[in-house]
Amino acid sequence: MDASLTTPESSPAAPAGAADGRRPGFGTLLAVDLWERFSFFGMAAILVLYLTASEARGGLGMAPQTATAVFAAYMSLSFMAGLPGGWLADRVLGARRAVLLGGVLITCGHVVLAVPVPGTLYAGLLLVVAGTGLVKPAMAAMVAGVSGDGEGRREAAFSLFYMCIQVSALVAPVVTGLLAERVAWHLGFAAAAVGMTAGLVQFALGRRRYGEVGARPSRPVPPAEAAAMLRRAAVAAAAVGALLVAPASLGLLPLPAVLAVLGLTTVTLPFWYLRSLRRTSAPGPGPGEGRGQRRRLAGFTALMAASAAFWMIFAQSGSVLSLFAERHTDRDLLGFEIPASWFQSVHPLFVLLAAPFVARLWLRAGPRVDVPVKFAGALIAAGLSFVLMAVAARLAEHGPVGPYWLLLVYLLYSCGEIALAPAGLALAAAVAPPGSTSRLLAVNGLFGAVGVVVGGQLFRLTAVLPLAAYFLLLGCFVLAVGTAVALGTVRLRRLLGAMR
């Protein structure tokens, strides 16, 4: 594997001890992300259910297709915000201050959502989006920084990090779902705010353990230029708020039009950004290094585009599958009706249970199971999960089906996530040009946003297609993408430089 792939020049200097196998500060970062993910997954578990609940039950009474599109827009914007957030972390704030500022914005957003005042939904969601855009790429860059250098160390660190935060994804829907569905919806949002506040406190108290990681921007912009760019960004944000958000909140602008604009922006942004990055890649120290960097970015773009199909299915867990759990699944257990939001905890539970077996499989398979193979396997598993959902939906036409259908679907794409997500993060960190680590990690998320927003818009097909046909259509498409990646592994390995 090429040295430039394992040690991006933009990575912050690791603290003392990272080179000998220890990761000072890693545990503190892990704990902070546990709380941040608690707030994220807690709200994601109840948002669509809240939007579709009748006004008599305290909800907003949206149609399922509209609520699913709103959820997809929120999720995709959370991913998209990582690009400007990553730029701010790389060039202006430094990763530490980006995490702190982003955490404050997330907390404020959840507090706004927790206040039962009409018209605050979109303002609260946008605050959470802005904060998430700062926190996620900056946190990932800090994990890369404390992990040190060496063959496979970065992917191992991301894998451990990814597995451990599933604890939050497991607990959060149980806590927020119980409060929201059985007490009050806004109380569920308040629980998410408490989780993010706890994460902020822990991050601030543990800041000395990070050494120099994230203390300063990796490639700072001159102060005058940074101030000018921030002023332009503030003007742009105000314009978007005035032209789109405020009119939509007041009912003056049709919500589908706003979602269509967001969807088009989401789909085009990552491809445009990577194309410009390939064109401007600076030559490396060795002959042909600039060409090699562009080849790696080309391979990265191809795999990320394929990963969008996986996230298209994965992100529907909080929307389409939540509605299926609520309306078409027998949730009675010894006289107790299981809250529909609790099914969101099944996926992280399977991730935690399956991770050791998948890790052992990687060790036994050795270099044969590299990044393209992992992506192909994840896509095939995701495609099969929706083919199974097509069968379940067909059976549900005659009455509620057993919960084992959803359990099997979650198991399939949990295994897919274990394969694809850590490999995608490590690949982004590895191919990043100098000074662009946080931004390329954010681009990894942008392709997730592409899948989320496309899936949210495709759900509108259920207005004219049976639910079973919808699941089958998406499942077969993702299976085809996975097969294409599997057939193209040799070409992808050449582009990436045989990265594990």
C-alpha positions in Angstrom: 0.0 0.0 0.0 1.2 3.5 -0.9 2.6 5.5 2.0 0.6 8.5 1.0 -2.6 6.4 1.5 -1.8 5.4 5.0 -0.5 8.8 6.2 -2.2 11.8 4.8 -0.1 14.9 5.2 -3.0 16.7 6.5 -3.5 14.5 9.5 -2.7 16.3 12.8 0.3 15.2 14.8 -0.7 12.3 16.9 -0.1 12.6 20.7 2.8 10.8 22.3 2.1 7.2 22.7 0.1 6.7 19.5 3.1 5.2 17.7 3.5 2.3 20.3 -0.1 1.1 20.0 -1.7 3.4 22.6 -4.2 6.1 21.7 -4.2 8.9 24.3 -7.6 10.7 24.1 -9.3 8.0 22.1 -11.5 6.9 25.0 -12.6 10.5 25.7 -13.4 11.0 22.0 -15.3 7.8 22.1 -17.4 8.9 25.1 -18.2 12.2 23.5 -19.3 10.6 20.3 -21.5 8.2 22.3 -23.5 11.2 23.6 -23.6 12.9 20.3 -24.9 9.8 18.6 -27.4 9.4 21.5 -28.9 12.7 20.5 -28.8 12.0 16.8 -30.3 8.5 16.9 -32.8 9.4 19.6 -34.3 12.1 17.5 -34.1 10.1 14.2 -36.1 7.3 15.9 -39.1 9.5 16.7 -39.1 12.3 14.0 -41.1 10.6 11.3 -43.5 9.1 13.9 -44.0 12.6 15.3 -44.6 14.1 11.9 -47.2 11.5 10.9 -49.0 11.4 14.3 -52.4 13.0 14.3 -52.8 16.4 15.9 -55.0 14.8 18.5 -51.9 12.7 19.6 -49.7 15.8 19.6 -48.1 15.2 16.2 -48.2 17.3 13.0 -50.5 15.0 10.9 -48.3 14.9 7.8 -48.9 12.4 5.0 -46.3 9.6 5.1 -44.8 10.5 1.8 -44.3 14.1 2.9 -43.0 13.1 6.3 -40.5 10.7 4.7 -39.3 13.4 2.3 -38.8 15.9 5.3 -36.9 13.2 7.2 -34.7 12.5 4.1 -34.1 16.3 3.6 -33.0 16.6 7.3 -30.7 13.6 7.1 -29.2 14.7 3.8 -28.6 18.2 5.0 -26.9 16.8 8.0 -24.5 15.0 5.7 -24.1 18.0 3.3 -23.3 20.4 6.2 -20.2 18.3 6.8 -18.5 19.9 3.7 -18.6 23.5 5.0 -18.1 22.2 8.5 -15.1 20.2 7.5 -13.6 23.3 5.7 -14.1 25.4 8.9 -12.4 22.7 10.9 -9.5 22.4 8.5 -9.0 26.1 7.7 -10.5 28.3 10.4 -11.5 26.8 13.7 -9.4 23.6 14.2 -11.1 20.3 15.0 -11.5 21.0 18.8 -13.3 24.3 18.5 -15.4 22.9 15.6 -16.6 20.1 17.9 -17.4 22.5 20.8 -19.3 25.0 18.6 -21.1 22.2 16.7 -22.2 20.6 20.0 -23.6 23.9 21.3 -25.7 24.3 18.1 -27.0 20.7 18.3 -28.0 21.2 21.9 -29.8 24.5 21.0 -31.6 22.7 18.2 -32.9 20.0 20.4 -34.0 22.6 23.0 -36.0 24.4 20.3 -37.6 21.2 19.2 -38.5 20.3 22.8 -40.5 23.6 23.3 -44.1 22.8 22.2 -44.5 26.0 20.1 -45.9 25.8 16.6 -43.6 26.7 13.8 -40.3 25.8 15.5 -39.8 22.5 13.7 -37.6 23.7 10.8 -35.6 26.1 12.9 -34.7 23.4 15.4 -33.8 20.9 12.6 -31.6 23.5 10.9 -29.7 24.1 14.2 -29.1 20.4 14.6 -28.0 20.2 10.9 -25.5 23.0 11.3 -24.1 21.5 14.5 -23.8 18.0 13.0 -22.0 19.4 10.0 -19.3 20.8 12.4 -19.0 17.9 14.8 -18.9 14.8 12.5 -16.0 15.6 10.2 -14.0 17.3 13.0 -14.5 14.3 15.3 -13.5 11.9 12.5 -10.3 14.0 11.9 -9.4 13.8 15.6 -9.9 10.1 15.6 -7.5 9.8 12.6 -5.1 12.1 14.5 -4.9 10.1 17.7 -4.7 6.8 15.9 -1.1 7.2 14.8 0.4 5.9 11.6 1.0 2.4 10.4 -0.5 -0.3 8.2 -4.2 -0.8 9.0 -4.1 1.4 12.1 -6.5 4.0 10.9 -9.1 1.6 9.6 -8.8 -0.4 12.9 -9.4 2.7 14.9 -12.4 3.7 12.9 -13.8 0.2 13.1 -13.4 0.2 16.9 -14.9 3.7 17.1 -17.8 2.7 14.8 -18.6 -0.4 16.8 -18.5 1.2 20.2 -20.9 4.1 19.4 -23.6 1.6 18.4 -24.3 1.5 22.2 -25.8 4.9 21.9 -27.8 3.9 18.8 -29.1 0.9 20.8 -30.1 2.9 23.9 -31.3 6.2 22.4 -34.4 4.9 20.6 -35.5 3.1 23.7 -35.2 6.2 25.9 -36.5 8.8 23.5 -39.1 6.5 22.0 -40.7 5.6 25.3 -40.8 9.2 26.4 -42.1 10.5 23.1 -44.7 7.8 22.3 -46.0 7.1 25.8 -45.6 10.6 27.5 -45.1 13.5 25.1 -43.3 13.9 21.8 -41.4 17.0 22.9 -40.1 15.2 25.9 -38.3 12.8 23.6 -36.5 15.8 21.9 -35.6 17.1 25.4 -33.9 13.8 26.2 -31.7 14.2 23.1 -30.7 17.7 24.3 -29.6 16.3 27.6 -27.4 13.7 25.9 -25.6 16.3 23.7 -25.0 18.5 26.8 -23.4 15.6 28.6 -21.1 15.1 25.6 -20.1 18.7 25.5 -19.1 18.7 29.1 -17.1 15.5 28.8 -15.2 16.9 25.7 -14.3 20.1 27.5 -13.0 18.3 30.6 -10.9 15.9 28.5 -9.3 18.4 26.1 -5.8 18.0 27.7 -5.7 14.3 26.6 -5.6 15.1 22.9 -2.1 16.5 22.9 -1.8 18.8 19.8 -4.5 17.0 17.8 -7.1 19.4 16.6 -5.8 22.3 18.6 -5.2 24.4 15.4 -6.4 24.4 11.8 -4.3 22.0 9.7 -3.9 24.6 6.9 -5.2 27.9 8.3 -6.7 30.7 6.1 -5.3 34.2 6.8 -7.5 35.9 9.3 -8.7 38.6 7.0 -9.6 36.1 4.3 -11.4 33.9 6.8 -13.4 36.8 8.2 -14.5 37.8 4.6 -15.5 34.2 3.8 -17.5 33.8 7.0 -19.3 37.1 6.3 -20.3 35.8 2.8 -21.4 32.5 4.3 -23.6 34.3 6.9 -25.2 36.3 4.1 -25.8 33.2 2.0 -27.3 31.4 5.1 -29.6 34.4 5.8 -30.7 34.4 2.1 -31.5 30.7 2.2 -33.5 31.3 5.4 -35.4 34.2 4.0 -36.1 32.7 0.6 -36.8 29.0 1.6 -37.0 28.2 5.3 -39.1 31.0 6.6 -41.7 30.9 3.7 -41.9 27.1 4.1 -42.4 27.4 7.9 -45.2 30.0 7.4 -46.8 27.9 4.6 -46.1 30.5 1.9 -43.9 28.2 -0.1 -44.9 24.7 -1.1 -42.9 22.2 0.9 -42.3 19.9 -2.2 -40.7 22.7 -4.0 -38.2 23.3 -1.2 -37.5 19.6 -0.9 -36.9 19.4 -4.7 -34.3 22.2 -4.6 -32.6 20.5 -1.6 -32.6 17.2 -3.4 -31.1 18.5 -6.6 -28.3 20.3 -4.6 -27.6 17.2 -2.6 -27.2 14.9 -5.7 -24.9 17.3 -7.6 -22.7 18.7 -4.8 -20.4 15.7 -4.0 -19.6 15.0 -7.7 -18.9 18.7 -8.4 -16.6 19.0 -5.4 -14.6 15.8 -6.2 -14.2 16.8 -9.8 -12.8 20.2 -8.8 -10.6 18.5 -6.2 -9.1 16.1 -8.9 -8.4 19.1 -11.1 -6.6 21.0 -8.4 -4.7 18.2 -6.8 -1.2 19.5 -6.1 1.8 17.4 -7.4 3.3 15.2 -4.7 7.0 14.9 -3.9 7.6 12.0 -6.2 7.3 11.7 -10.0 3.7 11.1 -11.1 2.4 11.7 -7.5 -0.1 14.2 -8.7 -1.4 11.8 -11.3 -1.5 9.1 -8.6 -3.5 11.3 -6.3 -6.0 12.0 -9.1 -6.3 8.2 -9.8 -7.0 7.5 -6.1 -9.7 10.2 -6.1 -11.2 8.7 -9.2 -11.4 5.3 -7.5 -12.8 7.0 -4.3 -15.5 8.7 -6.4 -16.6 5.5 -8.0 -16.9 3.6 -4.7 -18.6 6.5 -3.0 -21.2 6.8 -5.8 -21.9 3.1 -5.3 -22.2 3.5 -1.5 -25.0 6.0 -2.1 -27.2 3.0 -3.1 -26.4 1.3 0.2 -27.3 4.4 2.2 -30.5 4.9 0.1 -31.8 1.7 1.8 -30.1 2.1 5.1 -31.5 5.5 5.8 -35.1 4.3 5.3 -34.9 2.5 8.6 -36.0 5.6 10.4 -38.7 6.5 8.0 -40.2 3.7 5.8 -39.4 0.8 8.1 -40.6 2.8 11.1 -43.9 3.3 9.4 -44.0 -0.4 8.5 -43.3 -1.3 12.1 -46.1 1.0 13.3 -48.8 0.1 10.7 -48.1 -3.4 9.4 -46.2 -5.3 12.2 -47.7 -7.3 15.1 -46.0 -5.6 18.1 -47.9 -7.3 20.9 -45.6 -9.0 23.4 -47.4 -10.7 26.3 -50.0 -7.9 26.3 -47.5 -5.1 26.0 -47.4 -3.2 22.7 -43.8 -2.5 21.8 -43.3 1.1 20.7 -42.6 1.3 16.9 -39.5 3.5 17.6 -37.9 0.6 19.6 -37.3 -1.3 16.4 -34.6 1.3 15.7 -32.5 -0.3 18.5 -32.5 -3.7 16.7 -30.0 -2.5 14.1 -27.2 -1.4 16.5 -27.8 -4.5 18.6 -27.1 -6.6 15.6 -24.0 -4.5 14.8 -22.6 -5.1 18.2 -23.4 -8.9 18.0 -22.1 -9.4 14.5 -19.0 -7.2 14.6 -16.7 -9.8 16.3 -17.6 -12.4 13.7 -17.1 -10.1 10.8 -13.8 -9.0 12.2 -12.7 -12.6 12.5 -13.8 -13.1 8.9 -11.6 -10.2 7.7 -8.6 -11.7 9.5 -9.1 -15.1 8.0 -9.7 -13.8 4.5 -6.6 -11.6 4.6 -5.9 -9.2 1.7 -8.5 -10.8 -0.5 -11.2 -8.8 1.4 -10.1 -5.3 0.5 -12.2 -2.1 0.3 -14.0 -2.9 -3.1 -14.9 -6.4 -1.9 -16.4 -5.0 1.4 -18.4 -2.4 -0.6 -19.7 -5.1 -3.0 -20.7 -7.4 -0.1 -22.5 -4.6 1.8 -24.5 -3.6 -1.3 -25.6 -7.1 -2.0 -26.7 -7.6 1.6 -28.7 -4.3 1.5 -30.3 -5.3 -1.8 -31.4 -8.6 -0.4 -32.9 -6.9 2.7 -35.4 -5.0 0.6 -36.2 -8.1 -1.5 -37.2 -9.7 1.8 -39.2 -6.6 2.7 -41.1 -7.0 -0.6 -42.2 -10.4 0.6 -43.2 -9.0 4.0 -45.1 -6.2 2.4 -47.0 -8.6 0.2 -48.0 -10.7 3.2 -48.9 -7.6 5.1 -51.7 -6.9 2.6 -53.7 -9.6 4.4 -52.9 -8.4 8.0 -50.0 -7.5 10.3 -46.9 -9.7 9.9 -44.6 -11.0 12.6 -41.6 -8.8 13.7 -39.1 -11.4 12.5 -39.3 -9.9 9.0 -37.9 -6.6 10.2 -35.4 -8.4 12.4 -34.0 -10.3 9.5 -33.8 -7.2 7.3 -32.0 -5.3 10.1 -29.5 -8.2 10.4 -28.7 -8.1 6.7 -27.9 -4.4 6.5 -26.2 -4.4 9.9 -23.7 -6.8 8.4 -23.5 -4.5 5.4 -22.9 -1.4 7.5 -20.1 -3.2 9.4 -18.3 -3.9 6.1 -18.9 -0.6 4.4 -19.0 2.3 6.9 -15.5 1.9 8.6 -13.9 1.1 5.3 -15.4 4.2 3.7 -14.2 6.5 6.5 -10.7 5.0 6.4 -10.6 5.3 2.6 -11.6 8.9 2.8 -8.9 9.7 5.3 -6.3 7.8 3.3 -6.9 9.4 -0.1 -7.3 13.0 1.2 -4.9 15.5 -0.4 -2.8 17.6 2.0 -4.9 19.8 4.2 -8.2 18.2 3.2 -8.8 15.4 5.6 -11.9 16.8 7.3 -13.4 17.8 4.0 -12.9 14.4 2.3 -14.4 12.7 5.4 -17.3 15.1 4.9 -17.5 14.1 1.2 -17.9 10.5 2.4 -21.0 11.7 4.2 -22.2 13.6 1.2 -22.6 10.4 -0.8 -24.7 9.1 2.1 -26.8 12.2 1.7 -27.3 11.4 -2.0 -28.7 8.0 -1.0 -30.9 9.4 1.7 -32.5 12.1 -0.4 -33.0 9.9 -3.4 -34.6 7.3 -1.2 -36.9 9.9 0.4 -38.1 11.1 -3.0 -38.5 7.5 -4.4 -40.9 6.7 -1.5 -43.4 9.0 -3.2 -43.8 6.1 -5.7 -45.8 4.3 -3.1 -48.7 6.7 -3.9 -49.0 4.8 -7.3 -47.2 1.5 -6.6 -47.9 -1.2 -4.0 -45.5 -1.2 -1.1 -44.2 -4.6 -2.1 -43.4 -3.4 -5.6 -41.5 -0.4 -4.2 -39.3 -2.6 -2.0 -38.7 -5.0 -4.8 -37.7 -2.2 -7.2 -35.2 -0.7 -4.8 -33.8 -4.1 -3.7 -33.1 -5.2 -7.3 -31.4 -1.9 -8.2 -29.0 -2.1 -5.2 -28.3 -5.7 -6.0 -27.3 -4.7 -9.5 -25.0 -1.9 -8.1 -23.3 -4.4 -5.8 -22.8 -6.9 -8.6 -21.2 -4.1 -10.7 -18.8 -3.2 -7.9 -17.9 -6.9 -7.5 -17.1 -7.2 -11.2 -15.0 -4.1 -11.2 -12.8 -4.9 -8.2 -9.6 -5.4 -10.2 -10.0 -1.9 -11.8 -10.8 -0.3 -8.5 -7.7 -1.9 -6.8 -5.5 -0.4 -9.5 -6.9 3.0 -8.9 -6.7 2.9 -5.1 -3.3 1.2 -4.9 -4.4 -2.1 -3.3 -5.7 -0.5 -0.1 -6.9 -2.9 2.6 
